[in-house]
Amino acid sequence: MAAPVEEDGFEAFYRANADRVYRALVVTLRRDDLAAEAVAEAMSRAYARWSTVSRLENPAGWVFRVALNWATSWWRKVRRESPPADEAAHPHLRAPDGSMAARDALAKLPEPQRAVITCRVLLDLSTAETATALRISEGTVKSRLSRGLAALRHELNSED
């Protein structure tokens, strides 16, 4: 009878976190199709290991990291010469007010800085949780966050 309880726990976890992790990956990866596949893969892995994952301090951070790793591995397999997808097909990349400045500024950051900003700002993870999710030190989290936010401020202020 323990399996249904675990399934209910996973279902609640999925409902509470799948969209949030997806949106964070869209920002980090800049591809909503790849983010959707990565979340699906990571959530299936979380389900298969739910008895272990559910006991982690931050299961959503684990799912984010697994999804990011999966997407990175997938991307390495794709030919780099392929033309980028039409951004009009990715509505999640557009700012709600039609302004593209913040999105464009974020897109100019290196992926490691985008990942840290995504974890800290969009997922609202602590420095320690971000370090764990991205498998980097807390000092690296702080450094990437500081540099990334400074670059965003500079980019956004230079467009005025």
C-alpha positions in Angstrom: 0.0 0.0 0.0 3.0 2.4 0.2 3.2 2.8 -3.6 -0.1 4.8 -3.9 1.1 7.2 -1.2 4.4 7.7 -3.0 2.5 8.2 -6.3 0.2 10.8 -4.6 3.3 12.5 -3.3 4.9 12.6 -6.7 1.7 13.8 -8.3 1.5 16.7 -5.9 5.2 17.5 -6.4 4.7 17.4 -10.2 1.7 19.7 -10.1 3.5 22.2 -7.8 6.9 22.2 -9.7 6.7 21.1 -13.3 5.7 24.4 -14.7 8.1 26.4 -12.5 11.0 24.2 -13.5 10.0 24.4 -17.2 9.9 28.2 -17.1 13.3 28.3 -15.4 14.7 26.0 -18.1 13.2 28.1 -20.9 15.0 31.1 -19.6 18.3 29.2 -19.1 18.2 27.2 -22.4 16.3 29.8 -24.5 14.3 27.0 -26.2 10.9 26.1 -25.0 10.7 22.9 -27.0 14.0 21.6 -25.5 12.9 22.8 -22.0 9.7 20.8 -22.3 11.5 17.6 -23.3 14.1 18.1 -20.6 11.4 18.5 -17.9 9.6 15.5 -19.1 12.8 13.4 -19.0 13.8 14.7 -15.6 10.3 14.2 -14.1 10.2 10.7 -15.4 13.6 10.1 -13.7 12.3 11.7 -10.5 9.3 9.4 -10.6 11.4 6.3 -11.1 13.5 7.3 -8.0 10.8 9.1 -6.0 11.6 7.2 -2.8 15.1 8.8 -2.9 14.3 12.1 -4.6 11.4 12.9 -2.2 13.8 12.8 0.7 16.1 15.4 -0.8 16.2 18.8 0.7 15.2 20.3 -2.7 13.6 17.8 -5.1 12.8 20.7 -7.6 16.4 21.7 -7.7 17.3 18.1 -8.4 14.8 18.0 -11.3 16.2 21.3 -12.6 19.7 20.0 -12.6 18.8 16.6 -14.2 16.8 18.5 -16.9 19.7 20.9 -17.5 22.2 18.0 -17.7 19.9 16.1 -20.1 19.4 19.2 -22.3 23.2 19.9 -22.4 23.9 16.3 -23.4 21.3 16.5 -26.1 22.6 19.8 -27.4 26.1 18.4 -27.7 24.7 15.7 -30.1 23.1 18.3 -32.4 25.1 19.8 -35.2 26.2 23.3 -34.3 25.6 24.4 -37.9 21.9 24.0 -37.6 20.0 27.3 -37.9 18.4 28.5 -34.7 14.7 28.0 -34.4 12.4 30.9 -35.2 12.0 32.8 -31.9 8.4 33.7 -32.8 7.7 30.0 -32.2 8.8 30.4 -28.6 6.1 32.6 -26.8 7.7 32.1 -23.4 10.7 34.1 -24.5 8.6 37.3 -24.9 8.2 39.7 -22.1 4.5 40.2 -21.1 4.6 43.9 -21.9 6.1 43.3 -25.3 9.5 44.7 -24.2 12.3 42.5 -25.3 15.1 44.4 -23.5 15.3 42.2 -20.4 15.0 39.0 -22.4 17.7 40.2 -24.9 20.0 41.3 -22.1 19.6 37.9 -20.3 20.2 36.1 -23.6 23.6 37.8 -23.9 24.8 36.2 -20.6 26.8 33.0 -20.7 24.7 29.9 -19.8 26.3 29.4 -16.4 25.3 32.9 -15.3 21.8 32.5 -16.8 21.5 29.2 -14.8 22.4 30.8 -11.5 20.1 33.8 -12.1 17.3 31.5 -13.1 17.8 29.4 -9.9 18.1 32.4 -7.6 15.4 34.7 -9.1 12.9 32.5 -10.9 13.1 29.4 -8.8 13.7 31.4 -5.6 16.4 29.0 -4.5 18.8 30.0 -1.7 22.5 30.3 -2.5 23.1 26.8 -0.9 20.2 25.3 -2.8 21.5 26.8 -6.1 25.0 25.5 -5.4 23.6 22.0 -4.8 21.3 22.1 -7.8 24.1 23.3 -10.2 26.9 21.3 -8.5 29.1 24.3 -7.9 30.3 26.0 -4.8 28.4 28.7 -3.0 31.2 31.1 -3.8 30.7 30.4 -7.5 27.0 31.0 -7.1 27.6 34.4 -5.5 30.2 35.3 -8.1 28.1 34.3 -11.1 25.0 36.0 -9.7 26.9 39.2 -9.0 28.6 39.3 -12.4 25.4 38.3 -14.2 23.3 40.9 -12.5 25.9 43.6 -13.1 26.0 42.7 -16.8 22.2 42.8 -16.9 22.1 46.2 -15.2 24.8 47.6 -17.6 23.0 46.2 -20.7 19.6 47.5 -19.6 21.0 51.0 -18.6 23.0 51.3 -21.9 19.7 50.9 -23.9 18.2 54.1 -22.3 
